[in-house]
Amino acid sequence: MIIVDTALAKRAEQQRPLQVGLFGAGFMAKGIVNQVARYMPGMRIAVICNRTLSAAREAFLNAGVEASDIIECDSPDQVDDAIRAGKFAITSDVAAVNAATGVEIVIESTGHVEYGAQVTLSAIEHGKDMVSMNVELDATVGPILKHKADKAGVILSGCDGDQPGVQMNLFRYVQTLGLKPLLCGNIKGLQDRYRNPTTQAEFAKTWGQTPHMVTSFADGTKISMEQAITANATGMRVAQRGMIGIEYRGHVDEMVEMYDLDQMRALGGIVDYVVGAAPSPGVYVFAEAQDATQAHYLNYGKLGKGPVYSFYVPWHLTALEVHISAARVALCRDTVIAPTLTPTVECVATAKIDCKAGETLDGLGYYMTYGQCENYDIAEMENLLPMGLAEGCRLKNDLKRDQVLTWDDVIPPTDSLAHKLRREQDELLKTAP
């Protein structure tokens, strides 16, 4: 952050703000636009791309942009003209953003796997760096998209403000101390696998979010996607299918003896979560010292006698922090979080209700499925269906509640870019060293 604020201040002083394109105009996007438009003079959201233009316009108006400064655009040239004139563009055309020369970096904030795949692939093909809030996409086809981004010479990164990025920041900090991370953890307030958009409608209305999105938080799908991303960036694994998921009402500092140290070491570290602990809604990393001198100074620093030490961040501020990621990537060439070509954890689809053959599966955070983590090698061996690819699949077999789906249970859609990318990823991983 110290480097980022200096870099943004320099851009502001030069009157050359970082020009950002934003995909999506929902709950998170509105917060990002407000944060940048009102409080970040070294950066501006130059264009919003959304399938519904009225929502894109509303996001700008909500952030104090004058209606007369918002211009509808249908091409990259029109977007560039708007940027040069100091105006704000809105469009429904993905290429109008990604092919615009004045757009320096793009942010993807939709959370939709299929649309996110289209947007991300377009950004890579047009040579645009991208910061993605789309954990659902990353957990499903992150490695192949990262591979394509690397080949194109652009950065594809997760973001600050979301739990995977915050965990990765803390993981890097702990590693920089010379310690050995053993666990990356996520703190939840609620976990109920059987929540659905009907049960979550009132909560969603209170916060101005969609019922299916908050359902994905409550039923464990979102946290499973997040922890899969964290695992695939760090090389960690899960201790068991679904993760351990301790329920504990104390502080995470008090949990350092609740995990099997030998198991964490044997697995190369694990990702997990806790329900009910403080500081919520933060993240934590448990680590061990690598020699007696480190242990002595950790004890001197009031972190205890070990062998496991607790580090935590007591918050993740979502839309208030995402612009930091855009500056890190565009101005400092620093990736917040990204997968490797050797994924370790998959988020697999699991039946939320009894389902019948012939039914078509609905989406993430809906009525029929939830996601849970499984180690990637086991998911591959058992032919398990990734949660991010469940939507639109037609069932060949009846399913019982809590049954994990396999590829043999479904007929996948034939026109899905996400499915195509996953097949390409699977072939790539077979040849990866």
TORKOL-4160 file (C-alpha; in steps of 0.2 Angstrom, whole numbers, padded with zeros to 4 digits, m for minus):
433
<pt num="1" X="0000" Y="0000" Z="0000"/>
<pt num="2" X="0014" Y="0012" Z="0004"/>
<pt num="3" X="0021" Y="0009" Z="m0014"/>
<pt num="4" X="0003" Y="0010" Z="m0022"/>
<pt num="5" X="m0002" Y="0027" Z="m0014"/>
<pt num="6" X="0015" Y="0035" Z="m0020"/>
<pt num="7" X="0012" Y="0028" Z="m0037"/>
<pt num="8" X="m0006" Y="0035" Z="m0038"/>
<pt num="9" X="m0001" Y="0052" Z="m0030"/>
<pt num="10" X="0012" Y="0053" Z="m0044"/>
<pt num="11" X="m0001" Y="0050" Z="m0057"/>
<pt num="12" X="m0012" Y="0063" Z="m0049"/>
<pt num="13" X="0002" Y="0076" Z="m0049"/>
<pt num="14" X="0005" Y="0072" Z="m0067"/>
<pt num="15" X="m0014" Y="0074" Z="m0071"/>
<pt num="16" X="m0013" Y="0057" Z="m0079"/>
<pt num="17" X="m0024" Y="0046" Z="m0069"/>
<pt num="18" X="m0024" Y="0027" Z="m0072"/>
<pt num="19" X="m0039" Y="0024" Z="m0084"/>
<pt num="20" X="m0048" Y="0008" Z="m0079"/>
<pt num="21" X="m0062" Y="m0002" Z="m0088"/>
<pt num="22" X="m0075" Y="m0011" Z="m0076"/>
<pt num="23" X="m0085" Y="m0026" Z="m0081"/>
<pt num="24" X="m0101" Y="m0027" Z="m0071"/>
<pt num="25" X="m0112" Y="m0014" Z="m0063"/>
<pt num="26" X="m0119" Y="m0024" Z="m0048"/>
<pt num="27" X="m0116" Y="m0022" Z="m0029"/>
<pt num="28" X="m0097" Y="m0023" Z="m0029"/>
<pt num="29" X="m0095" Y="m0013" Z="m0045"/>
<pt num="30" X="m0105" Y="0001" Z="m0037"/>
<pt num="31" X="m0094" Y="0002" Z="m0022"/>
<pt num="32" X="m0078" Y="0002" Z="m0033"/>
<pt num="33" X="m0085" Y="0016" Z="m0044"/>
<pt num="34" X="m0089" Y="0026" Z="m0029"/>
<pt num="35" X="m0072" Y="0024" Z="m0021"/>
<pt num="36" X="m0062" Y="0028" Z="m0036"/>
<pt num="37" X="m0073" Y="0043" Z="m0043"/>
<pt num="38" X="m0074" Y="0052" Z="m0026"/>
<pt num="39" X="m0057" Y="0048" Z="m0017"/>
<pt num="40" X="m0044" Y="0042" Z="m0029"/>
<pt num="41" X="m0038" Y="0057" Z="m0040"/>
<pt num="42" X="m0024" Y="0046" Z="m0047"/>
<pt num="43" X="m0036" Y="0034" Z="m0055"/>
<pt num="44" X="m0053" Y="0034" Z="m0064"/>
<pt num="45" X="m0066" Y="0022" Z="m0069"/>
<pt num="46" X="m0066" Y="0027" Z="m0087"/>
<pt num="47" X="m0079" Y="0015" Z="m0094"/>
<pt num="48" X="m0091" Y="0002" Z="m0087"/>
<pt num="49" X="m0097" Y="m0012" Z="m0098"/>
<pt num="50" X="m0113" Y="m0021" Z="m0092"/>
<pt num="51" X="m0126" Y="m0030" Z="m0102"/>
<pt num="52" X="m0139" Y="m0018" Z="m0095"/>
<pt num="53" X="m0134" Y="0000" Z="m0099"/>
<pt num="54" X="m0146" Y="0008" Z="m0086"/>
<pt num="55" X="m0136" Y="m0001" Z="m0072"/>
<pt num="56" X="m0120" Y="0005" Z="m0078"/>
<pt num="57" X="m0126" Y="0023" Z="m0079"/>
<pt num="58" X="m0134" Y="0022" Z="m0062"/>
<pt num="59" X="m0117" Y="0016" Z="m0055"/>
<pt num="60" X="m0109" Y="0032" Z="m0062"/>
<pt num="61" X="m0123" Y="0043" Z="m0056"/>
<pt num="62" X="m0122" Y="0036" Z="m0038"/>
<pt num="63" X="m0104" Y="0040" Z="m0038"/>
<pt num="64" X="m0107" Y="0059" Z="m0041"/>
<pt num="65" X="m0104" Y="0059" Z="m0060"/>
<pt num="66" X="m0114" Y="0071" Z="m0069"/>
<pt num="67" X="m0127" Y="0064" Z="m0081"/>
<pt num="68" X="m0120" Y="0075" Z="m0095"/>
<pt num="69" X="m0103" Y="0067" Z="m0093"/>
<pt num="70" X="m0109" Y="0049" Z="m0096"/>
<pt num="71" X="m0108" Y="0044" Z="m0115"/>
<pt num="72" X="m0115" Y="0028" Z="m0122"/>
<pt num="73" X="m0102" Y="0020" Z="m0133"/>
<pt num="74" X="m0103" Y="0005" Z="m0146"/>
<pt num="75" X="m0085" Y="0004" Z="m0152"/>
<pt num="76" X="m0067" Y="0006" Z="m0145"/>
<pt num="77" X="m0064" Y="0022" Z="m0154"/>
<pt num="78" X="m0079" Y="0030" Z="m0146"/>
<pt num="79" X="m0073" Y="0024" Z="m0129"/>
<pt num="80" X="m0056" Y="0032" Z="m0133"/>
<pt num="81" X="m0064" Y="0048" Z="m0138"/>
<pt num="82" X="m0074" Y="0049" Z="m0122"/>
<pt num="83" X="m0058" Y="0046" Z="m0112"/>
<pt num="84" X="m0049" Y="0060" Z="m0121"/>
<pt num="85" X="m0063" Y="0071" Z="m0118"/>
<pt num="86" X="m0063" Y="0067" Z="m0099"/>
<pt num="87" X="m0080" Y="0059" Z="m0100"/>
<pt num="88" X="m0086" Y="0042" Z="m0093"/>
<pt num="89" X="m0091" Y="0029" Z="m0106"/>
<pt num="90" X="m0104" Y="0015" Z="m0104"/>
<pt num="91" X="m0106" Y="0001" Z="m0116"/>
<pt num="92" X="m0113" Y="m0017" Z="m0117"/>
<pt num="93" X="m0099" Y="m0022" Z="m0130"/>
<pt num="94" X="m0085" Y="m0031" Z="m0122"/>
<pt num="95" X="m0073" Y="m0028" Z="m0136"/>
<pt num="96" X="m0077" Y="m0009" Z="m0135"/>
<pt num="97" X="m0068" Y="m0009" Z="m0118"/>
<pt num="98" X="m0054" Y="m0022" Z="m0121"/>
<pt num="99" X="m0049" Y="m0015" Z="m0138"/>
<pt num="100" X="m0049" Y="0003" Z="m0132"/>
<pt num="101" X="m0031" Y="0010" Z="m0132"/>
<pt num="102" X="m0035" Y="0022" Z="m0118"/>
<pt num="103" X="m0040" Y="0009" Z="m0106"/>
<pt num="104" X="m0024" Y="0003" Z="m0096"/>
<pt num="105" X="m0032" Y="m0011" Z="m0085"/>
<pt num="106" X="m0048" Y="m0019" Z="m0083"/>
<pt num="107" X="m0058" Y="m0026" Z="m0068"/>
<pt num="108" X="m0070" Y="m0040" Z="m0069"/>
<pt num="109" X="m0083" Y="m0040" Z="m0055"/>
<pt num="110" X="m0098" Y="m0050" Z="m0061"/>
<pt num="111" X="m0095" Y="m0067" Z="m0052"/>
<pt num="112" X="m0103" Y="m0076" Z="m0067"/>
<pt num="113" X="m0093" Y="m0090" Z="m0074"/>
<pt num="114" X="m0098" Y="m0090" Z="m0092"/>
<pt num="115" X="m0098" Y="m0071" Z="m0095"/>
<pt num="116" X="m0083" Y="m0069" Z="m0085"/>
<pt num="117" X="m0074" Y="m0082" Z="m0096"/>
<pt num="118" X="m0079" Y="m0072" Z="m0111"/>
<pt num="119" X="m0073" Y="m0056" Z="m0104"/>
<pt num="120" X="m0057" Y="m0062" Z="m0097"/>
<pt num="121" X="m0052" Y="m0071" Z="m0113"/>
<pt num="122" X="m0056" Y="m0055" Z="m0123"/>
<pt num="123" X="m0045" Y="m0045" Z="m0111"/>
<pt num="124" X="m0030" Y="m0057" Z="m0114"/>
<pt num="125" X="m0032" Y="m0057" Z="m0132"/>
<pt num="126" X="m0032" Y="m0038" Z="m0133"/>
<pt num="127" X="m0017" Y="m0037" Z="m0122"/>
<pt num="128" X="m0025" Y="m0030" Z="m0106"/>
<pt num="129" X="m0020" Y="m0033" Z="m0089"/>
<pt num="130" X="m0035" Y="m0039" Z="m0078"/>
<pt num="131" X="m0039" Y="m0038" Z="m0060"/>
<pt num="132" X="m0053" Y="m0051" Z="m0056"/>
<pt num="133" X="m0066" Y="m0052" Z="m0042"/>
<pt num="134" X="m0073" Y="m0068" Z="m0051"/>
<pt num="135" X="m0067" Y="m0081" Z="m0039"/>
<pt num="136" X="m0080" Y="m0093" Z="m0047"/>
<pt num="137" X="m0071" Y="m0092" Z="m0063"/>
<pt num="138" X="m0054" Y="m0093" Z="m0056"/>
<pt num="139" X="m0058" Y="m0109" Z="m0046"/>
<pt num="140" X="m0065" Y="m0117" Z="m0062"/>
<pt num="141" X="m0053" Y="m0112" Z="m0076"/>
<pt num="142" X="m0040" Y="m0101" Z="m0067"/>
<pt num="143" X="m0024" Y="m0111" Z="m0072"/>
<pt num="144" X="m0028" Y="m0111" Z="m0091"/>
<pt num="145" X="m0033" Y="m0092" Z="m0091"/>
<pt num="146" X="m0016" Y="m0088" Z="m0081"/>
<pt num="147" X="m0007" Y="m0099" Z="m0094"/>
<pt num="148" X="m0015" Y="m0089" Z="m0108"/>
<pt num="149" X="m0011" Y="m0072" Z="m0099"/>
<pt num="150" X="0007" Y="m0077" Z="m0097"/>
<pt num="151" X="0009" Y="m0081" Z="m0115"/>
<pt num="152" X="0001" Y="m0065" Z="m0120"/>
<pt num="153" X="0013" Y="m0055" Z="m0108"/>
<pt num="154" X="m0001" Y="m0048" Z="m0097"/>
<pt num="155" X="m0005" Y="m0050" Z="m0079"/>
<pt num="156" X="m0021" Y="m0059" Z="m0073"/>
<pt num="157" X="m0023" Y="m0056" Z="m0055"/>
<pt num="158" X="m0036" Y="m0059" Z="m0041"/>
<pt num="159" X="m0039" Y="m0044" Z="m0029"/>
<pt num="160" X="m0036" Y="m0035" Z="m0013"/>
<pt num="161" X="m0052" Y="m0034" Z="m0002"/>
<pt num="162" X="m0058" Y="m0052" Z="m0006"/>
<pt num="163" X="m0053" Y="m0066" Z="0006"/>
<pt num="164" X="m0041" Y="m0075" Z="m0006"/>
<pt num="165" X="m0031" Y="m0059" Z="m0010"/>
<pt num="166" X="m0030" Y="m0054" Z="0009"/>
<pt num="167" X="m0025" Y="m0072" Z="0013"/>
<pt num="168" X="m0011" Y="m0071" Z="0000"/>
<pt num="169" X="m0005" Y="m0054" Z="0006"/>
<pt num="170" X="m0004" Y="m0061" Z="0024"/>
<pt num="171" X="0004" Y="m0078" Z="0017"/>
<pt num="172" X="0018" Y="m0067" Z="0008"/>
<pt num="173" X="0021" Y="m0057" Z="0024"/>
<pt num="174" X="0023" Y="m0072" Z="0034"/>
<pt num="175" X="0035" Y="m0080" Z="0021"/>
<pt num="176" X="0045" Y="m0064" Z="0021"/>
<pt num="177" X="0047" Y="m0066" Z="0040"/>
<pt num="178" X="0056" Y="m0082" Z="0036"/>
<pt num="179" X="0042" Y="m0092" Z="0044"/>
<pt num="180" X="0034" Y="m0108" Z="0036"/>
<pt num="181" X="0015" Y="m0106" Z="0033"/>
<pt num="182" X="0005" Y="m0121" Z="0039"/>
<pt num="183" X="m0013" Y="m0115" Z="0036"/>
<pt num="184" X="m0023" Y="m0101" Z="0027"/>
<pt num="185" X="m0039" Y="m0098" Z="0035"/>
<pt num="186" X="m0055" Y="m0089" Z="0032"/>
<pt num="187" X="m0067" Y="m0083" Z="0045"/>
<pt num="188" X="m0086" Y="m0086" Z="0043"/>
<pt num="189" X="m0101" Y="m0080" Z="0052"/>
<pt num="190" X="m0113" Y="m0093" Z="0046"/>
<pt num="191" X="m0113" Y="m0110" Z="0037"/>
<pt num="192" X="m0128" Y="m0119" Z="0031"/>
<pt num="193" X="m0127" Y="m0130" Z="0016"/>
<pt num="194" X="m0146" Y="m0130" Z="0013"/>
<pt num="195" X="m0149" Y="m0111" Z="0012"/>
<pt num="196" X="m0157" Y="m0105" Z="m0005"/>
<pt num="197" X="m0163" Y="m0089" Z="m0013"/>
<pt num="198" X="m0179" Y="m0090" Z="m0004"/>
<pt num="199" X="m0172" Y="m0091" Z="0013"/>
<pt num="200" X="m0159" Y="m0077" Z="0009"/>
<pt num="201" X="m0171" Y="m0065" Z="0001"/>
<pt num="202" X="m0173" Y="m0054" Z="0015"/>
<pt num="203" X="m0155" Y="m0053" Z="0020"/>
<pt num="204" X="m0151" Y="m0049" Z="0001"/>
<pt num="205" X="m0164" Y="m0035" Z="0001"/>
<pt num="206" X="m0156" Y="m0027" Z="0017"/>
<pt num="207" X="m0139" Y="m0026" Z="0008"/>
<pt num="208" X="m0144" Y="m0022" Z="m0010"/>
<pt num="209" X="m0137" Y="m0039" Z="m0016"/>
<pt num="210" X="m0145" Y="m0053" Z="m0026"/>
<pt num="211" X="m0152" Y="m0068" Z="m0016"/>
<pt num="212" X="m0142" Y="m0081" Z="m0026"/>
<pt num="213" X="m0126" Y="m0071" Z="m0022"/>
<pt num="214" X="m0129" Y="m0071" Z="m0003"/>
<pt num="215" X="m0135" Y="m0089" Z="m0004"/>
<pt num="216" X="m0118" Y="m0094" Z="m0011"/>
<pt num="217" X="m0110" Y="m0086" Z="0005"/>
<pt num="218" X="m0122" Y="m0095" Z="0016"/>
<pt num="219" X="m0121" Y="m0112" Z="0009"/>
<pt num="220" X="m0102" Y="m0113" Z="0008"/>
<pt num="221" X="m0100" Y="m0112" Z="m0011"/>
<pt num="222" X="m0091" Y="m0095" Z="m0010"/>
<pt num="223" X="m0079" Y="m0100" Z="0003"/>
<pt num="224" X="m0075" Y="m0116" Z="m0005"/>
<pt num="225" X="m0071" Y="m0107" Z="m0021"/>
<pt num="226" X="m0061" Y="m0094" Z="m0011"/>
<pt num="227" X="m0051" Y="m0107" Z="m0002"/>
<pt num="228" X="m0048" Y="m0117" Z="m0018"/>
<pt num="229" X="m0040" Y="m0102" Z="m0026"/>
<pt num="230" X="m0029" Y="m0099" Z="m0011"/>
<pt num="231" X="m0024" Y="m0117" Z="m0011"/>
<pt num="232" X="m0020" Y="m0116" Z="m0030"/>
<pt num="233" X="m0009" Y="m0101" Z="m0027"/>
<pt num="234" X="0000" Y="m0107" Z="m0012"/>
<pt num="235" X="0001" Y="m0126" Z="m0016"/>
<pt num="236" X="m0008" Y="m0130" Z="0000"/>
<pt num="237" X="m0022" Y="m0144" Z="0001"/>
<pt num="238" X="m0037" Y="m0148" Z="0011"/>
<pt num="239" X="m0037" Y="m0160" Z="0026"/>
<pt num="240" X="m0053" Y="m0168" Z="0021"/>
<pt num="241" X="m0067" Y="m0166" Z="0008"/>
<pt num="242" X="m0077" Y="m0150" Z="0013"/>
<pt num="243" X="m0062" Y="m0144" Z="0024"/>
<pt num="244" X="m0063" Y="m0146" Z="0043"/>
<pt num="245" X="m0073" Y="m0130" Z="0047"/>
<pt num="246" X="m0071" Y="m0129" Z="0065"/>
<pt num="247" X="m0085" Y="m0119" Z="0075"/>
<pt num="248" X="m0077" Y="m0109" Z="0088"/>
<pt num="249" X="m0083" Y="m0093" Z="0097"/>
<pt num="250" X="m0066" Y="m0087" Z="0103"/>
<pt num="251" X="m0052" Y="m0078" Z="0094"/>
<pt num="252" X="m0042" Y="m0087" Z="0081"/>
<pt num="253" X="m0026" Y="m0084" Z="0091"/>
<pt num="254" X="m0033" Y="m0097" Z="0103"/>
<pt num="255" X="m0035" Y="m0110" Z="0089"/>
<pt num="256" X="m0016" Y="m0114" Z="0086"/>
<pt num="257" X="m0017" Y="m0131" Z="0095"/>
<pt num="258" X="m0034" Y="m0136" Z="0086"/>
<pt num="259" X="m0026" Y="m0143" Z="0070"/>
<pt num="260" X="m0015" Y="m0158" Z="0067"/>
<pt num="261" X="0002" Y="m0151" Z="0066"/>
<pt num="262" X="0009" Y="m0167" Z="0058"/>
<pt num="263" X="m0005" Y="m0167" Z="0045"/>
<pt num="264" X="m0002" Y="m0149" Z="0040"/>
<pt num="265" X="0016" Y="m0152" Z="0038"/>
<pt num="266" X="0013" Y="m0168" Z="0028"/>
<pt num="267" X="0001" Y="m0160" Z="0016"/>
<pt num="268" X="0012" Y="m0145" Z="0013"/>
<pt num="269" X="0000" Y="m0134" Z="0022"/>
<pt num="270" X="m0019" Y="m0133" Z="0022"/>
<pt num="271" X="m0033" Y="m0121" Z="0018"/>
<pt num="272" X="m0048" Y="m0121" Z="0030"/>
<pt num="273" X="m0061" Y="m0110" Z="0038"/>
<pt num="274" X="m0069" Y="m0107" Z="0055"/>
<pt num="275" X="m0087" Y="m0102" Z="0059"/>
<pt num="276" X="m0090" Y="m0090" Z="0073"/>
<pt num="277" X="m0073" Y="m0085" Z="0078"/>
<pt num="278" X="m0066" Y="m0067" Z="0080"/>
<pt num="279" X="m0060" Y="m0056" Z="0072"/>
<pt num="280" X="m0074" Y="m0058" Z="0059"/>
<pt num="281" X="m0074" Y="m0056" Z="0044"/>
<pt num="282" X="m0055" Y="m0058" Z="0043"/>
<pt num="283" X="m0043" Y="m0071" Z="0038"/>
<pt num="284" X="m0029" Y="m0080" Z="0047"/>
<pt num="285" X="m0012" Y="m0088" Z="0043"/>
<pt num="286" X="m0004" Y="m0101" Z="0055"/>
<pt num="287" X="0014" Y="m0103" Z="0053"/>
<pt num="288" X="0029" Y="m0111" Z="0062"/>
<pt num="289" X="0047" Y="m0105" Z="0066"/>
<pt num="290" X="0061" Y="m0113" Z="0057"/>
<pt num="291" X="0074" Y="m0112" Z="0071"/>
<pt num="292" X="0075" Y="m0109" Z="0089"/>
<pt num="293" X="0081" Y="m0091" Z="0087"/>
<pt num="294" X="0065" Y="m0086" Z="0077"/>
<pt num="295" X="0055" Y="m0095" Z="0090"/>
<pt num="296" X="0063" Y="m0084" Z="0104"/>
<pt num="297" X="0060" Y="m0068" Z="0095"/>
<pt num="298" X="0042" Y="m0073" Z="0091"/>
<pt num="299" X="0039" Y="m0076" Z="0110"/>
<pt num="300" X="0048" Y="m0060" Z="0114"/>
<pt num="301" X="0035" Y="m0052" Z="0102"/>
<pt num="302" X="0021" Y="m0059" Z="0112"/>
<pt num="303" X="0015" Y="m0072" Z="0099"/>
<pt num="304" X="0018" Y="m0086" Z="0112"/>
<pt num="305" X="0030" Y="m0101" Z="0113"/>
<pt num="306" X="0024" Y="m0110" Z="0098"/>
<pt num="307" X="0026" Y="m0122" Z="0089"/>
<pt num="308" X="0012" Y="m0114" Z="0079"/>
<pt num="309" X="0010" Y="m0095" Z="0078"/>
<pt num="310" X="m0006" Y="m0085" Z="0073"/>
<pt num="311" X="m0006" Y="m0070" Z="0061"/>
<pt num="312" X="m0022" Y="m0062" Z="0056"/>
<pt num="313" X="m0030" Y="m0048" Z="0047"/>
<pt num="314" X="m0047" Y="m0043" Z="0055"/>
<pt num="315" X="m0056" Y="m0037" Z="0040"/>
<pt num="316" X="m0058" Y="m0038" Z="0021"/>
<pt num="317" X="m0066" Y="m0023" Z="0014"/>
<pt num="318" X="m0071" Y="m0029" Z="m0003"/>
<pt num="319" X="m0075" Y="m0014" Z="m0015"/>
<pt num="320" X="m0066" Y="m0002" Z="m0004"/>
<pt num="321" X="m0049" Y="m0011" Z="m0008"/>
<pt num="322" X="m0051" Y="m0017" Z="m0026"/>
<pt num="323" X="m0043" Y="m0001" Z="m0033"/>
<pt num="324" X="m0027" Y="m0005" Z="m0024"/>
<pt num="325" X="m0026" Y="m0021" Z="m0034"/>
<pt num="326" X="m0028" Y="m0011" Z="m0051"/>
<pt num="327" X="m0014" Y="0000" Z="m0045"/>
<pt num="328" X="m0003" Y="m0014" Z="m0040"/>
<pt num="329" X="m0004" Y="m0023" Z="m0056"/>
<pt num="330" X="m0004" Y="m0008" Z="m0068"/>
<pt num="331" X="0009" Y="0003" Z="m0059"/>
<pt num="332" X="0019" Y="m0009" Z="m0049"/>
<pt num="333" X="0018" Y="m0025" Z="m0060"/>
<pt num="334" X="0013" Y="m0035" Z="m0044"/>
<pt num="335" X="0001" Y="m0049" Z="m0045"/>
<pt num="336" X="m0010" Y="m0050" Z="m0029"/>
<pt num="337" X="m0015" Y="m0069" Z="m0031"/>
<pt num="338" X="m0015" Y="m0081" Z="m0046"/>
<pt num="339" X="m0015" Y="m0100" Z="m0048"/>
<pt num="340" X="m0001" Y="m0111" Z="m0054"/>
<pt num="341" X="m0001" Y="m0124" Z="m0067"/>
<pt num="342" X="m0002" Y="m0137" Z="m0053"/>
<pt num="343" X="m0018" Y="m0135" Z="m0045"/>
<pt num="344" X="m0020" Y="m0143" Z="m0028"/>
<pt num="345" X="m0039" Y="m0141" Z="m0024"/>
<pt num="346" X="m0055" Y="m0142" Z="m0034"/>
<pt num="347" X="m0072" Y="m0135" Z="m0029"/>
<pt num="348" X="m0084" Y="m0149" Z="m0033"/>
<pt num="349" X="m0103" Y="m0149" Z="m0036"/>
<pt num="350" X="m0114" Y="m0157" Z="m0022"/>
<pt num="351" X="m0133" Y="m0160" Z="m0022"/>
<pt num="352" X="m0142" Y="m0148" Z="m0011"/>
<pt num="353" X="m0158" Y="m0157" Z="m0013"/>
<pt num="354" X="m0164" Y="m0174" Z="m0020"/>
<pt num="355" X="m0163" Y="m0172" Z="m0039"/>
<pt num="356" X="m0171" Y="m0182" Z="m0053"/>
<pt num="357" X="m0164" Y="m0187" Z="m0070"/>
<pt num="358" X="m0168" Y="m0176" Z="m0084"/>
<pt num="359" X="m0168" Y="m0160" Z="m0073"/>
<pt num="360" X="m0156" Y="m0146" Z="m0078"/>
<pt num="361" X="m0145" Y="m0139" Z="m0064"/>
<pt num="362" X="m0147" Y="m0121" Z="m0059"/>
<pt num="363" X="m0133" Y="m0109" Z="m0055"/>
<pt num="364" X="m0121" Y="m0106" Z="m0040"/>
<pt num="365" X="m0131" Y="m0100" Z="m0025"/>
<pt num="366" X="m0148" Y="m0107" Z="m0031"/>
<pt num="367" X="m0158" Y="m0122" Z="m0026"/>
<pt num="368" X="m0150" Y="m0138" Z="m0032"/>
<pt num="369" X="m0131" Y="m0138" Z="m0028"/>
<pt num="370" X="m0118" Y="m0132" Z="m0017"/>
<pt num="371" X="m0099" Y="m0132" Z="m0018"/>
<pt num="372" X="m0086" Y="m0140" Z="m0007"/>
<pt num="373" X="m0067" Y="m0142" Z="m0008"/>
<pt num="374" X="m0058" Y="m0158" Z="m0012"/>
<pt num="375" X="m0040" Y="m0161" Z="m0016"/>
<pt num="376" X="m0037" Y="m0160" Z="m0035"/>
<pt num="377" X="m0030" Y="m0177" Z="m0037"/>
<pt num="378" X="m0044" Y="m0185" Z="m0029"/>
<pt num="379" X="m0057" Y="m0175" Z="m0039"/>
<pt num="380" X="m0048" Y="m0180" Z="m0055"/>
<pt num="381" X="m0047" Y="m0199" Z="m0050"/>
<pt num="382" X="m0066" Y="m0199" Z="m0045"/>
<pt num="383" X="m0071" Y="m0189" Z="m0060"/>
<pt num="384" X="m0080" Y="m0176" Z="m0050"/>
<pt num="385" X="m0089" Y="m0162" Z="m0058"/>
<pt num="386" X="m0082" Y="m0144" Z="m0054"/>
<pt num="387" X="m0095" Y="m0133" Z="m0046"/>
<pt num="388" X="m0092" Y="m0119" Z="m0058"/>
<pt num="389" X="m0097" Y="m0130" Z="m0073"/>
<pt num="390" X="m0113" Y="m0137" Z="m0065"/>
<pt num="391" X="m0125" Y="m0124" Z="m0071"/>
<pt num="392" X="m0134" Y="m0129" Z="m0087"/>
<pt num="393" X="m0129" Y="m0148" Z="m0085"/>
<pt num="394" X="m0143" Y="m0160" Z="m0088"/>
<pt num="395" X="m0144" Y="m0174" Z="m0076"/>
<pt num="396" X="m0143" Y="m0192" Z="m0082"/>
<pt num="397" X="m0145" Y="m0200" Z="m0065"/>
<pt num="398" X="m0156" Y="m0197" Z="m0049"/>
<pt num="399" X="m0146" Y="m0189" Z="m0035"/>
<pt num="400" X="m0148" Y="m0189" Z="m0016"/>
<pt num="401" X="m0145" Y="m0174" Z="m0006"/>
<pt num="402" X="m0126" Y="m0172" Z="m0001"/>
<pt num="403" X="m0121" Y="m0183" Z="m0016"/>
<pt num="404" X="m0106" Y="m0177" Z="m0025"/>
<pt num="405" X="m0108" Y="m0176" Z="m0043"/>
<pt num="406" X="m0097" Y="m0184" Z="m0056"/>
<pt num="407" X="m0096" Y="m0181" Z="m0075"/>
<pt num="408" X="m0105" Y="m0197" Z="m0077"/>
<pt num="409" X="m0120" Y="m0190" Z="m0069"/>
<pt num="410" X="m0122" Y="m0176" Z="m0082"/>
<pt num="411" X="m0124" Y="m0171" Z="m0100"/>
<pt num="412" X="m0114" Y="m0154" Z="m0101"/>
<pt num="413" X="m0120" Y="m0140" Z="m0112"/>
<pt num="414" X="m0112" Y="m0140" Z="m0129"/>
<pt num="415" X="m0110" Y="m0121" Z="m0132"/>
<pt num="416" X="m0101" Y="m0116" Z="m0116"/>
<pt num="417" X="m0084" Y="m0106" Z="m0117"/>
<pt num="418" X="m0081" Y="m0111" Z="m0099"/>
<pt num="419" X="m0083" Y="m0129" Z="m0103"/>
<pt num="420" X="m0071" Y="m0127" Z="m0118"/>
<pt num="421" X="m0058" Y="m0119" Z="m0107"/>
<pt num="422" X="m0059" Y="m0133" Z="m0094"/>
<pt num="423" X="m0056" Y="m0146" Z="m0107"/>
<pt num="424" X="m0041" Y="m0136" Z="m0113"/>
<pt num="425" X="m0035" Y="m0134" Z="m0096"/>
<pt num="426" X="m0037" Y="m0153" Z="m0092"/>
<pt num="427" X="m0026" Y="m0157" Z="m0108"/>
<pt num="428" X="m0013" Y="m0144" Z="m0103"/>
<pt num="429" X="m0011" Y="m0151" Z="m0086"/>
<pt num="430" X="m0008" Y="m0168" Z="m0093"/>
<pt num="431" X="0008" Y="m0161" Z="m0101"/>
<pt num="432" X="0013" Y="m0149" Z="m0087"/>
<pt num="433" X="0030" Y="m0153" Z="m0079"/>
